[in-house]
Each structure stands twice: as C-alpha cells, then as structure tokens.
Amino acid sequence: MEKQIYLIYGGDSFIVKSKMKHVIATYDIDDFNLNIYDAEETNISNAINDASTIPFMSDKKIVVIKNAYFLTTEKLKKEIPQDIDSLVRYINNPVEETILIITAPYEKLDERKAITKALKGKAEVLFCEPMKKVDLTSWVKRQLGKQNIKIERDALNEFIKRVENNTQIAVNEMKKLLLYAEDMDFISIDVIKKVITKNVEDNVYEITNSILDNKRSKALEIYNDLIMHSEDPLRILGILVNKYREILQVKLLLKDGKDQSAVASHYHCSSGRAYYMVKNAKSVNMATVKKHLIRLEELDYKIKTGRIDKKIGIELFILGT
C-alpha cells in the first residue's frame, strides 16, 4: 500500500535532502502540485492547510515540511509559533490525494514528544545514516578516478579530516578540488592544504585550546589559515564566544556534581565528545574562562560599533594584548 506520510531524518542534511528528492521522484508530480514549507520560517499550519486541499488537475500532490525542528530539542533564535495539534490531527486522518513529506536534518529526534511518537507510528520512517569514513574514502577515490587523478594517502586522509564526514561539505570541496586539479594526474597533501577549507568549528576549538595552553603563536597560525580561506572573522568570533561559554557551562555542571554522562545528556552529544569537553573544562580555572569571555564580549561590541577592525581585534585577543 502506498504511504501517504514520510519522515526523513538524520544528522547529514545533504543525505536527508537527497533522500527527499528520491522520494519525490518516485511520484509523477508536476511543479504546480509540489509545495515546500520551511518550519524554521513559517507556521506548519500553512502546510497542513495545503495538504488538506485537493491537487490541481492531478491525482496526487506533494507537500513538504522541511527543517522540522519541533521533533527535536532544538530551539530557534527567533521562535516560530507552531500549531502542532493540527499536524497530529492530520497524521491521524491524512488526505488520500496528498503525500506529506517531513524532513528533520538532525541526528536525534526527541522520542518523548507526542508528535514524534505519532509520526513514527503512522509514517514511513527513513533514517539517513551519515557516510562512514570508509565510504567517504571510496567516494573520494571514485570522484578523482573519473578524471584519472590519483591521490596520495596522506592527502586523502587530510581531505577526510577537513570535510569532517559531512557529505554536503565533501561534495562542495570535491567540486573545488576537481576544478583546481583539472590538468593534474596526482594530488599531494600540499594541494589539499592549499585548496580544501578546514572545518571551522574544529579549528576554532583548537584556537581556544591553544590560547588556554598559552600556545598563542599556534592559535594565531590557525586563525590566519582560516582567514586565508576567506572565513569571516565575525563568524570565528561567534564560535569562540560559544566555545568559552561551553567551557564555563561544563565547569558549572562539574561544580554541581555532574559527571561526563550528564554533560553528554545536557549537550545531546556523544560520550566521546563529552569526555573532551570535561577534560578541557578541568584544564583551566574559572577565573581565566570568565576573563577571556568578558574580553570577547567587549571585542564583539567594539567591532560592531566600528571602534576596531574585526580581523585585527581577534588577532589582538589571540595574542593576549
């Protein structure tokens, strides 16, 4: 029997999007009968109203609700009021002529929520597992092999490290690499370092650790590398502030008697990541974290009021001046 509701979710947004396109392609639907609503920008009641109406000169229509953050513990900076009850009612009594597709590009859903339970009970659930390192390695070799290009092992490992098993980033960076290596037959690690952008969050995490370890020249080197790859200093500043706030929060959790598993639960992260968060928090005293955080917030104000250049301001923070 044909499914009328699909739930597609997983931490890799590229794979979620690809799976959604695959489901849509299985139906012979014209553009007039395919409507997509972004839950991060609009109330889902608009999508439900659409799903409840008959198709336009067709047997079927598809309505997509993307970025269904309300199935998770995610919070938006700008809260969108959502009529979840209308969605629950629709799930329990769907329109026969409508295919409703809900996508949630998130690693985990909140299984405690009634809407999540209702969807999982009625929908065709498609979990999009992120590409494993071994799969991504084979994929990189295949893409380069199509152009008769070989890659040395260290260069391949560096590519994998920089794209962080994120399929969307891997696809974008591979396009860039193929353009750069158009007349090459071999790719070295120097090419990868020159062409492929490092994962920003990981680099800023490394900058933070280097500052706290008083390895400021290393922190500055990483920062300059990000700038060379056209990263916006304000974005770097924002991640730096978040990292310091994270350290401060973990220290407060530890002070409150919480352990690694409680940190993992609080941040909805893996035990491995929680281990490093706890280790990082224990390695620095509270006064230092607070002092650096105050300086970062002051710097943010100075940059936004035009009192200091954003690139130079962050350099001075890294250097401790």
N, C-alpha and C positions, 0 to 999 in steps of 0.2 A: 504493500500500500504506500502511496506517495506521501511523504512527510510534508506537513504544512508549516512547521516551525523548525528552524535550525539555530543551534547555539554553537558558535565557533569561538574558541578562546585559547590562549597560550601566551607566553612571555615574549615571543618573537613576532612583532607587528607585521613584518614582511610576509611571514608564512601564513599568518591569520588572514591578511589581505588576499594572498594568492589562493587560499582555500575558499574564501568568499567568492572570488571571481570564478573559480572552478564550479562551485555550486550554481551560480547564476548562469554559467554557460550551458549547464545541463537542461535548462529550460529555454524554449524558443520565445523569448520575451523581447518586445521592441522597446525603444527608449521612452516611449510615452507611458509605459507600464512598469518602469523601474525607477523607484524613488528612494533616495538615501538621506537619512536624517542623522545628524551628529548629536549624541546625547550630551556632549560637553558644551553645546551651543544652543540647544533648543529643548523644550519640554517634549517628552516622548508621547504625550497625548496627541500631538500633531501626526506622528507616525501611526498611532493606533487608529485615529480617525481616517487616515488614508487607507490603512489596511482593511478597514471595515466597509469601504465603498467598492463598488463593482469595477472591474477593469474597463479600460477604454477600447472598445471594439476588439476585444481579445478574450480568450478563455481564461487566461491567468494574468496575474500581476505579481511583482516582487516589491516588497518594502523592506528596506534595510535600516536597522538601528545600529550605528557603529559607536565605538568607544563607550560601551555600557558599563561605566564606572560604578554604577549603583549596585552591581552584582559583587562588588569588592568592598574593601575598607578604604578605598581611595577617597580623598577629599579634594574638591576643586577650590582654587583660589577665589574664583567668582562662583558662588553656589547657584546652581540652576534648580529651581523648584520642579520636582518630578512627580507625575501622577502615576505612581507605581501600581495603585489599585486598579487603574484602567488596564494596565498591561496584564495583571493577574487575571482579570475578568476575560480579557481577550484570549489568553493562553488556554483558559478552561472552555472557551467557546469560539474557536477560530473560524474565520470566514473561509469557506471551501475554495473559493477562487483565488485566494491570496497565499503567497509563500512569504512568510516572515523570517527574515534572517537577522539574528542579533550577534554582533561581534564584540568580543571583550579581549583586547590585546594586553592581557595581564597574566602573570604567571599563576596566580591563585585566585579563586573565587571565594567569597565568604559563604561557606556552606550553612551557616546559621540563619541566613536571611530566608524569609518565606518565598521571596521572588526567585531566588536561586534554586530552592527546592522545587518550586512549581515548574520552572523551566526545565530542570533536569528530568523531571517526571514526564513531561509532555513532548519535549523537543528531541530532534536528532542531534546528539551532542558530539561535536568534533573537536578533540583536543589537538592542538598543533604543537607537537614536541619540537623544541629548538634543535637546530642542527648540531650534532656532536662534532667534536674536534676531528675525528677520523673521517666523518662525512664531508666536513668543510675542506679538509686537506685534499681529498679526492676531487672535490668540486673545483678547487683552485687549479689543480693539475690538468683537469679536463678543459677548463676555460683557456688556459695558456696553450695546451696541446692543440687546440683548434687552430691556433695561429703559428703552430710549430715552434713554440717557445718553451724552453726548459728553465727550471728554477732550482737554484742550489738549496740544500736542506736548511741551512741557517736562514736564508731569505724566506723560505716557505714558513718556517716557524715564527719569524718576525711578523710576517703578514697576518698569520693566525692570531698572534698576540695583540696586534694593533686593532684588528676588527672585533676582538672580544666575542667571537662566536655569534655576533649579531648579523643575521642574514642580510638585512637592508644595508648595513654599513659595508658588508663584504661585497655586495653587488655594486654599490656605488664606487667603492675603491677599486674593484676589478676593472670597471669601465675606464677609470682614470689610468690604471696601470697599463691596460691594453693600448690606449692611445699613446702613452709615453713610450711604450716598448714596440711600437709599430714596425720599426726597422731592426729590431734586435732578435737574436735567437737564444739568448741566455740572460737570466735575471739574477743579479747578485744581491747580497744583503744591503750594499750601498745604495742600490736603486730603490729598494723598499724603504729605506730610511729617508731617502730624498723625496719619494712620491707619496707614500701611504701615511695618512694622518694618524697620529696616535690617539687612543681612546682618551678623551678629555678628562673624564671623571677620575680614571686611574692615575693620570698624570698629576692632577691637582691633589689627589690623595698622597702621591709621592712627594709633591712640593710641600704639603703640610708636614709630613713626617720628617722631611729633610730640615725644615725650619725648626721643628721641635728638637731634632737631634743636633741642632746648631751646624748643619752642613749647608750653609747658605749659598755657597758657590754652586753646589749641585742643584739646589732649588732654583736658582737663577738660570742655570743652563736648561733645565726642563721648561721653565716659563718661556724663555726666549725661543725654544724649539716650537712651542705651541703658537707663539706669535708669528714665527716664520711660516707656519702652516695656516695662517690667516684666522686664528681663533680670536674672538673678541675679548679684550681684557676685562670688560664688564661681566661677561659670562664666566670667565675664570674667577673673578672676584666673588660672584654669586655662589659658585661651587665652594670656594674657600670658606666663605661665611657658613655655609651649610655643614661643611666638614668640622669646623670648630664647634658649631652648635651641637653636632652629633657627639663629638668627644665630651663636651660638657654634660649632655644628657646622659650618656653612658656612665660618666663619673658619678652623677647624681643617683642613677639606678644602683650602681655598686655600693654607694654610701648608704643606700636604703636597704641593703642586704640582698639585692637581687644578684642572680648568677648569669652565666653565659646563656642558658636556655631561656631565661626571662628576657634577656636583651634580644635574642633571636625572635621571640614572640612579639616583643614591643615594636620591632622594626620590620616584622614579617620577612625576615631574611633567613638564609641558610645558617646552619650551625658553624660552618667553616668561616663565613663572613663575620658572624658574631664573635668568634674566637679572636680574630684580628682586631675587631672593634674594642673588645675588652682589653686585649694586650696593649693596644695603642693608648687607651684611656688610663691604664695603670702606669704607663711610662712617663707621664707628665703630671705636674702638680696643678691643682685647681686654679691657683693664682695666675699662673702663666697662661692658661687657656683663656681665662676671663680678660686678662690684659690684652692678649692678641685679638680677641673678639671685639673688644671696645675700639681698638685701633682700626680694625677692618670696617666697623660701622661708621667710624669717623671719616675714614678714607672714602667710603661709599658716598657720604654726604658731600665731601669736598669735590669729588669727581662730578657729581650730579649738579652741583652749584657752580661748576666751572672754575673752581679755585686751584685745581691741579689736573694735569694731563693724566688720563686713565692708565696709559702704559707705564709712564714714569712713576706714578703713585704706587702701583703694585710692585714695581722694582724696588722702590724705597722701603716698602713694607718687608719684602723678602730679605733685603739687606739689613733690616733692623734699624734703619735710620729715620 
